[in-house]
Amino acid sequence: MILNQPYIVEETNDFAVVFKPQKMHSAMLKQKDGGTLFEWYSAKSPPVFDLMHRLDFETHGLVLFAKTIKSFEFFKALQDRGEFIKEYSAVCTNAVSADSVSAEGFPPPPDIEHLNPSPEKPFIIESYFRPYGRGRKLVRPVINDGKKHKEIATDKGGFYKTEITGIDDNVFTVRIRRGFRHQIRCHLCWIGFPILNDPLYDQVYNQSPAKPDQNLALRAHALFFTDPSSGKQREYCIEPLSLIVPAFR
């Protein structure tokens, strides 16, 4: 089931887990941006301190809000240690040869000959990132020394990592601990598995452009983190896309 309205999944004195629908900004990017998830939740259940992460405009799923500065600092420390985990499901198009990507600003792709991931042995895609294309709306992976280039983004000096933990037919399950703009979309495209109905990356393989009424098949379906008050491990999950693939056809 694909919902087009936000809703609160869970709320405590410290945090809230909120569902963001597709084609809604997580927070204001420009002065003209309105109708954001942050505005919706702030009006629904004040007070709120800040978002702990964002989802792309086209991506839907779970977002974590910190309600106090104390909980924000706690979650920020979790993120810094790589202990705040976001899990996504992505419906990908059929594998294509990634050799053609080099002309589109991508470096040579990682070797995926033995792509058989599991939660215990994930397949890890890793890179720096750089802005790319007209208006710098896209990103491209970079695998050389990013410290020498001002526009290249690094994860605390290292690579951003996307962990593929499972593949069920053409539905990929991936995890990230810290993320960059379009990270999963770009990384999966890089290895030859672009996400279905991606309006920004579908042209890499000269595929037909995504139509305005089609939904990007990427869902942030789970969050894993420590509760700042109880110290217990929290897990929040909604249906992964493997259960609702027909909604994206």
N, C-alpha and C positions, 0 to 999 in steps of 0.2 A: 504493500500500500504506500503510495506517495502522497504526502500531505503538503499543502501549499500554505499552511499557517504555522507560526511558531507555537510551541507549548513548553511548559515547565515539566521536566521529567522528575526532578528531585530538588528539594530546597531545604537547607539547614541555616543555622545562624551564621555559618562560615562561608558557604558556597551554594551555588545553584548549577545544576546541569540542565541546559536548555536546548531544545531542538530548533535548528535553523533550517527553514525551507530553502529550496532552490531559488535562484535569482533574487536574493536578498543580501545586502551587504551586512557583514558582521558588525562593523563600526564605521564611523564616518571617515572617508578617505579624502574627500574634498569638501569645501564649505557648502557646496550645493547638494551633497549627498544627504538624503533623508530616508525615513522609514527603515532604519537599520535595526538589527537585532538588539543592539545595545539600547537604543531608544525604547524599543518595545518592552524589554525587560525592566528598564529603569522606571517606566511609567506603571508597569504591572506590579512590581514588588520592590520598592525602594527600602533601604538604601542599597546601592551597589557600588563597589570600588572600581573594578576594572575586569575586562576580559583576560583570560590567561592564554588564549590563542585565538586565531581567526580561521575561518574557512573561506575559500574562494567564493565569489559571487554565484557561480554556477553549481557549487558543491553543497550538498545538504547533509545534515547529521547533527551530532552532539557537540556542544560547546560548553566550556566550563567558565563560570563567573566567580570571581572572588568578591565577597560581600564586605570585607574589612581589609584595612591595610595589613593587619597581622596575618590574615589568611593569604593575602596576595604574596607577602614576603615568604611565607611557608611554601606555597606552590612554586614560586620562582626558584627557591632553593632546590625543590624536587626536579624542576626542569633542568637546572644547571647540572645536576648529578645524573641526568638521564633516567630518572625514576618516575616520570610522568609519561604514560604511554597512550598513544592514540592509534586505534585500529580502524582500518578502512576496508571496504570491499569495492572492487572496480570491475565492471564488465568490459572486457577488452575485445577488440576486433581480432580476427584471425591473424596469426603471426605473419609478418612480412619480412623480407630481407632488410636488415638494418644497414646494409652497405650503402644504400642510396641516401642515407641521412647525412653523410659527410658534407654534401653540397649545400645542406640547409643549416649549416652552422654547428653541427654536432661533431664531437671528436669520435674516433673509432669506438664502437660499442663494446661493452664487456662480453666475454665469452659465455654464451648461454647453452652450450651443447648439453650440459648435464643439469638442466633446469628442473629439479625435482625437490622443491623445498618442503620443509615441515616446520612446525613451531620450534622443535629442538634443533633443527639445522636450517635456518632461514637462508635464502639466497639474498645477498646484500648488494644493492646498487649504491655506489657512492661517488660523490663529485663535489666540487665547488659549483657556483652558479654565476652567470653574468646576464645582464639584460640584453635583449635581442629584438630586432625587428622594428618596424615603424612605430614610433611612439613608445618604444621600449616596453611594449605590452607583453612580450613573451620572455622566456628565459631559456638559456642553453647550459648544459653541463660543461664544466671545465675540469680537466684532470691534471693540468700542469700547476706550477707553484703560484697559487693565487695571491700570495703576499706581495708579489711584485706589481700587481695591477690594482689601481684604486677602485675600479668598478666591479671587481670580482668579490663575491660574498663567500665567506667561510663560516663554518660552525666552530666558533672559538679557536680559529686557526686551522681546523681540520676539515674533513669532508662532511657534507650532509649525507646521512645514510637512510635509505629506504629498505626495509626488511620485508621480503616476500616470504610469508609463512605458510602459504598454501595456494594451490591452484585446483579448482574444481570446474572441469570443462573450460570455459573461457572466463570464469570469475576468479580474480586474484584477491587474496587477502594479504594486506600489507600493514606494517606497523612503522611509525616514526616516533622518535623521542623528542626531537626538536626539528622544526620544519622551516622551509623557505617557500616563498611564493611559487605556486605551481609545481612544487617538488615532485609529488607522486605522478602528476600528469606528464611532466617532462621526463622523468626517469623511466616510466613504463614505455613511453614513446621511443626513447633512446634505444631500448633493447628490442624494439620491433613489435610492441603490443600497445598501440595507442588505445585510449579509452573511448568507448562507444559514445558518439554524439558530442565529441569535444569540439566546441566552436573555435578554439584557438590553435589546437595542435592537429586537427584532422587534415590539414593541407600538407603536412610533412611527407606523406606518402601519396599525395595527389588523389586523396579520396574525395568523395562528394562532400561539400560543406554541410555541416549540421544545420538543420532547419530550425527556425526560431521556436517552434512548438515542441521540439525534441529536448529531452532532459539529459544532461551530462550524467553518465552512469557511474558516479562516484559518490559513495556514502561513508561518512564518518560514523561507524556503527557502534563503537565501543570506546570507553575511557577507563583507564586503570591508574589509580593514584592513592596516596595515603590520606586518611582523614586527619585534618590538622588538630582536632579536639580529642578524638579517641585513639589515634595512632593505628587504627585498623585499616586494612586494605579495602578500598572501595572499587567496585566494578559496576559500570553502567553500560547496558547493551540494548540496542534495538535490532530489529531483523537485519541481517546482512543481505546484500543484493542477490545472493544465490537463491534466496527464497522468493524473489519477486522480479526475476529477470524479464518476464514478458512485458512489464510496465515500460520498458525502455526500447522496445522493438518498434 
